[in-house]
């Protein structure tokens, strides 16, 4: 990838992030939904999770804009995004989206470790945090 392509891609992602952050209800919904999805997927087979990962990527590549326009199918797109992030949260290092972070297991540099130190008695497991 050339330097110019990298700069254009970075600018496009920054623009998309700015748009997503203008939708606090979307972020609040994901903050609640992603940990629940991850917990449910933990009981599923690796094959099932791999197939669902591909499905989420395909759906969001085509229909992800429905989330931001409240177009027909936006609930479906939201659920697909929550599923994808829930699956990613189970991977080493967790998942980051719009300045939120979810992970199944705290890891080096993980914001979850800091959150647990600030909130005594917080449960172990998947959590989200800015």
Rosetta blueprint (number, residue, H / E / L):
1 X L
2 X L
3 X H
4 X H
5 X H
6 X H
7 X H
8 X H
9 X H
10 X H
11 X H
12 X H
13 X H
14 X H
15 X H
16 X H
17 X H
18 X H
19 X H
20 X H
21 X L
22 X L
23 X L
24 X H
25 X H
26 X H
27 X H
28 X H
29 X H
30 X H
31 X H
32 X H
33 X H
34 X H
35 X H
36 X H
37 X H
38 X H
39 X H
40 X H
41 X H
42 X L
43 X L
44 X L
45 X L
46 X H
47 X H
48 X H
49 X H
50 X H
51 X H
52 X H
53 X H
54 X H
55 X H
56 X H
57 X H
58 X H
59 X H
60 X H
61 X H
62 X H
63 X H
64 X L
65 X L
66 X H
67 X H
68 X H
69 X H
70 X L
71 X L
72 X L
73 X L
74 X H
75 X H
76 X H
77 X H
78 X H
79 X H
80 X H
81 X H
82 X H
83 X H
84 X H
85 X H
86 X H
87 X H
88 X H
89 X H
90 X L
91 X L
92 X L
93 X L
94 X L
95 X E
96 X E
97 X E
98 X L
99 X L
100 X E
101 X E
102 X E
103 X E
104 X L
105 X L
106 X L
107 X L
108 X L
109 X L
110 X L
111 X H
112 X H
113 X H
114 X H
115 X H
116 X H
117 X H
118 X H
119 X L
120 X L
121 X L
122 X L
123 X L
124 X L
125 X L
126 X L
127 X E
128 X E
129 X E
130 X L
